[in-house]
Amino acid sequence: MRGLTLHAHEIRRLLSAGDVLVLRPVKPQPHKRNFAGEEVYVWNRYWFDKIIPTDMLEDCPLGAPGEQRFVRETWGVSAKLPVSAHGDELIWLAYPDMRGYKADNLPGNWRWRSPVTMPRWASRATVTVRDVRVLRVQDVTMDVAMMAIAVQAGYSGTQVIQRDGTPSDGMLPDEEFEADYTARYPGTPWAWAVTVQLTPATPAQEE
């Protein structure tokens, strides 16, 4: 089983609501070309205008519908023990009470490790890919924008769009989504939009 790296805010949404929308830039980004007098987009071996080829979705690096992945996330282990000797003695950055701990101020001899180093045995959740889409950020639909902002803000549902109890600068959900995404992933207007669902009987559901 392959791993899927999630950010801390995505982990919190997944564990509280059971699913999460994962947005990642398409790599490489589709680029425009002139074909028979018309502008089309080109990505690897695919040519398209506004309709994304179904085959392109099958090349999504985050997984295909129905595929299962174990979740990788930022995790912590004691520096006094080799990783293989930790067993259940692990911590995760996505715990609510760990939000304030950065890489240089963990208690005791604990140290954060990158998600890419997480073996399957250290993962606390398995997900099933439910839906895969490709979208252009400026064309995002309102429902995708609302879900993405809810995940980003740490909400467990799709209610929008207040942070600290106040409206978010008067922007509409799609405008706020575009601003947030562009700040996080500058210069990447094309994105994979993948919805994953917590797989039943995982350790995360037993907590």
Salt bridges, closest charged atoms under 4 A:
GLU10 OE1 - ARG24 NH2 2.85
ASP19 OD1 - ARG13 NH2 2.69
ASP19 OD2 - ARG130 NH2 3.21
GLU39 OE1 - LYS32 NZ 3.64
ASP59 OD2 - ARG45 NH1 3.33
GLU67 OE2 - ARG69 NE 2.89
GLU73 OE2 - ARG124 NE 2.84
ASP131 OD2 - ARG133 NE 2.99
ASP139 OD2 - ARG136 NH2 2.75
GLU176 OE2 - ARG163 NH2 3.30
ASP180 OD2 - ARG163 NH2 2.88
GLU207 OE1 - ARG124 NH1 3.88
